[in-house]
Amino acid sequence: MVNKNGLVFFGNPIFFDLNKINLKNINNYIHQISGYFLCLSIRNNKMVIYNDIAGNFRIYYRNEKNKLFITDNFRKLFFKKKLHLNEGQFEFWNKKNYTIGSKTFFEEINKIPPASRTEFLKNKIKHSIYFNSDKIKGNDSIKVDLYNNLKKNLQILKNNKKKNILLFSGGKDSSLLAQFLLKEKINFVSVFISTDTKITEIEKNKKIASRIAKKNKFKFDEIKINFSNKNKSLIINYMMFDFHFSLIHFEGIKKIKKKYGKNINLICGQSSD
């Protein structure tokens, strides 16, 4: 969407009124926007991009012959000219299935880092991280902010007719969300994504999640996926540099949609979800 001040928002920004944001005050409001999003401004031959704190809305760029190419589809940057492998990043990617910060495993292709303000002026790029850990508040203040943010964002689900699906691992994040949903009397089904191949950590988490659901009397469903690599190439096509947990979630969401339909709200407590 384009707000009244000419800022373009992509993704799913959650904010009380996006029209209140302009280039003069965005630094004050950027921390208050929830969800995954990207904010774009083009003024006077200068383009500025703000992305969410986890960098979930991926943007890639390549500088070639003093021309800057920017896209959300990294394959568009695979020109005929030879690409050079960044061996350090490629080795890391082989172990972890993602690359660090603004790097990819190609020297010529970069991505915008998380929680950043990125300025493009002609063929020059400047990143600045807007998240300042020096300004982190004390524990009590953080608890109040967390409580208020969760309550505000979950209100969206109250008057929504879609079925609410909570991705529930039994960990602290998803358990806190379940607690809030119960407190706010929002109906939901908790879903645990497991694999047909027995994995010790997943089996342990499943028992914990099932026990928590039973104790708190909310619906619990297990969605089992085939943990083969048959769709790995498809996922890499979409998320070449960031597919570490995507295989499980990609297959899991497909099965959730098949069982519960497309008219659902997915609630998750981790950026990797």
C-alpha positions in Angstrom: 0.0 0.0 0.0 1.0 3.6 -0.5 0.2 5.9 2.4 -0.8 9.6 2.1 2.8 10.7 2.5 4.0 8.7 -0.5 5.7 5.9 1.5 5.2 2.4 0.0 4.7 -0.5 2.4 5.1 -4.2 1.3 4.4 -7.3 3.4 2.2 -7.2 6.5 3.0 -4.2 8.6 0.8 -3.9 11.7 0.4 -0.4 13.0 -2.4 1.7 14.2 -2.3 4.2 11.3 0.4 3.9 8.6 -0.7 7.3 7.2 0.8 9.0 10.2 4.3 7.9 9.1 6.5 10.2 6.9 10.2 10.6 6.3 10.6 13.0 9.1 9.1 10.8 11.8 9.7 7.3 10.6 12.8 6.9 12.9 10.4 7.4 15.8 7.8 5.0 14.6 9.8 2.2 13.0 10.2 0.4 16.3 6.4 0.4 16.8 5.6 -1.4 13.5 5.0 -5.1 14.0 4.9 -7.9 11.4 7.1 -8.5 8.4 7.4 -5.5 6.2 9.4 -3.3 3.9 9.0 0.5 3.6 10.2 2.2 0.4 10.7 5.9 -0.3 11.8 7.3 -3.7 12.5 11.1 -3.6 14.9 13.2 -5.6 16.7 10.3 -7.3 17.4 8.8 -3.9 15.8 5.6 -2.7 15.5 4.6 0.9 14.4 1.2 2.3 13.5 0.4 5.9 12.9 -3.3 6.7 11.5 -5.2 9.7 13.7 -6.1 12.6 14.3 -9.6 11.4 14.7 -8.7 7.7 12.0 -11.2 6.8 11.0 -9.3 3.6 14.0 -10.1 1.5 15.5 -7.7 -1.0 18.6 -8.4 -3.1 20.9 -6.1 -5.1 23.8 -6.2 -7.5 26.1 -3.4 -8.7 27.1 -4.0 -12.3 28.9 -1.6 -14.6 27.9 1.4 -12.4 24.3 0.3 -12.6 22.4 -0.9 -9.5 19.9 -3.7 -9.8 17.4 -4.3 -6.9 14.8 -7.1 -6.7 13.0 -9.4 -4.3 13.8 -12.3 -6.7 17.5 -13.1 -6.4 17.4 -15.1 -9.6 16.9 -11.9 -11.6 20.5 -11.0 -10.6 21.9 -14.1 -12.3 23.3 -12.3 -15.3 25.4 -14.0 -18.0 28.5 -12.5 -16.5 30.3 -14.9 -14.2 29.5 -14.9 -10.5 32.3 -15.4 -8.0 31.8 -17.7 -5.0 32.4 -16.3 -1.5 33.9 -19.4 0.0 33.5 -18.4 3.6 29.8 -17.7 3.3 29.3 -20.8 1.2 30.9 -23.0 3.8 28.7 -21.4 6.5 25.6 -21.9 4.3 26.5 -25.5 3.8 26.4 -26.0 7.5 23.6 -23.7 8.6 21.5 -23.2 5.4 21.6 -19.4 5.6 24.1 -16.6 5.0 25.1 -13.8 7.4 23.9 -10.2 7.5 24.0 -8.6 4.0 26.0 -11.4 2.4 25.1 -14.2 0.1 27.5 -16.8 -1.1 28.1 -14.8 -4.3 30.5 -11.9 -4.1 28.4 -9.8 -6.6 24.9 -10.4 -4.9 24.0 -8.9 -1.6 20.8 -8.7 0.6 19.6 -5.9 2.8 20.5 -6.7 6.4 17.8 -7.0 9.2 16.6 -3.9 11.1 18.3 -1.5 8.7 17.8 1.8 6.9 19.4 1.3 3.4 20.0 4.3 1.2 20.6 4.0 -2.5 22.0 7.0 -4.3 23.0 6.5 -7.9 25.3 3.4 -7.6 26.2 3.9 -3.9 24.7 1.9 -1.0 24.7 2.8 2.7 23.4 0.6 5.4 22.7 1.8 9.0 21.1 -0.4 11.6 18.2 1.4 13.3 18.0 -1.1 16.2 20.1 0.3 19.1 20.8 -2.2 21.9 22.2 0.6 24.1 18.6 1.9 24.5 17.1 -1.4 25.7 14.9 -0.7 28.7 15.0 -2.4 32.1 13.2 -5.7 32.6 10.1 -4.3 34.1 9.6 -1.9 31.2 10.2 -4.6 28.7 7.5 -6.8 30.3 5.0 -3.9 30.1 5.8 -3.2 26.5 5.6 -6.9 25.6 2.2 -7.3 27.4 0.8 -4.2 25.6 2.1 -5.3 22.2 0.8 -8.8 22.4 -2.6 -7.6 23.6 -2.8 -5.0 20.8 -1.8 -7.3 18.0 -4.0 -10.2 19.1 -7.1 -7.9 19.2 -7.1 -8.2 15.4 -8.1 -11.9 15.8 -11.1 -11.2 18.1 -13.5 -10.0 15.4 -12.0 -12.1 12.6 -14.1 -15.0 11.3 -11.1 -17.0 10.2 -10.0 -20.1 12.2 -7.0 -19.3 14.3 -4.1 -21.8 14.1 -1.3 -21.4 16.6 2.0 -23.0 15.6 2.7 -24.6 19.0 6.1 -26.1 20.0 5.6 -26.0 23.8 8.4 -23.5 24.1 8.3 -20.2 25.9 7.2 -18.1 22.8 4.3 -20.3 21.7 3.2 -21.0 25.3 3.1 -17.3 26.1 0.9 -16.8 22.9 -1.4 -19.6 24.0 -1.7 -18.0 27.4 -2.7 -14.6 25.9 -5.2 -16.3 23.5 -6.9 -18.0 26.4 -6.9 -14.8 28.5 -8.4 -12.8 25.7 -10.9 -15.6 25.0 -9.8 -16.0 21.4 -10.7 -19.5 20.0 -7.7 -21.3 18.5 -6.3 -24.7 17.6 -2.7 -25.4 18.6 -0.8 -27.3 15.9 2.5 -29.2 16.4 4.5 -30.0 13.2 6.3 -33.3 13.6 8.2 -35.5 11.1 7.7 -39.1 10.1 11.4 -39.7 10.8 11.8 -39.8 14.6 14.0 -36.9 15.7 14.8 -36.8 19.4 14.4 -33.1 19.9 11.1 -32.9 18.0 9.7 -35.9 19.9 10.7 -34.4 23.2 9.0 -31.0 22.3 5.9 -32.8 21.1 5.4 -34.5 24.6 5.9 -31.1 26.3 3.5 -29.3 23.9 0.8 -32.1 24.3 1.1 -32.0 28.1 0.8 -28.2 28.2 -2.3 -28.2 25.9 -3.9 -30.9 28.0 -3.2 -29.1 31.3 -4.6 -25.8 30.0 -7.6 -27.5 28.1 -7.0 -26.2 24.6 -7.2 -28.1 21.3 -4.0 -29.8 20.2 -3.3 -31.3 16.8 -0.3 -33.0 15.4 0.6 -32.5 11.7 3.1 -35.0 10.5 5.2 -34.3 7.5 7.5 -36.5 5.3 11.0 -35.4 6.1 12.4 -36.1 2.7 14.2 -33.6 0.5 11.8 -34.0 -2.4 10.8 -30.3 -2.1 14.2 -29.0 -1.0 15.0 -27.7 -4.5 11.6 -25.9 -4.7 12.3 -24.1 -1.4 15.8 -23.2 -2.5 14.3 -21.5 -5.5 12.4 -19.2 -3.2 14.8 -18.9 -0.3 18.3 -19.7 -1.5 20.1 -18.0 1.3 17.7 -18.5 4.2 16.0 -21.9 4.2 17.2 -23.3 7.5 13.8 -24.2 9.0 11.8 -23.6 5.8 11.6 -27.3 4.8 9.6 -28.2 7.9 7.4 -25.2 7.8 6.8 -25.3 4.0 5.5 -28.9 4.2 3.7 -28.2 7.5 1.8 -25.2 6.2 0.7 -27.2 3.1 -0.8 -29.9 5.3 -2.4 -27.3 7.6 -4.1 -25.6 4.7 -5.2 -29.0 3.3 -6.8 -29.9 6.7 -8.2 -26.5 7.8 -8.6 -24.7 4.5 -7.1 -21.4 3.3 -9.4 -19.1 5.4 -7.1 -19.3 8.4 -5.0 -17.0 10.6 -1.5 -18.5 11.3 -0.1 -17.4 14.7 3.6 -18.0 15.4 6.1 -16.8 18.0 9.4 -17.0 16.1 10.7 -15.1 13.1 11.9 -18.4 11.5 8.2 -19.6 11.5 
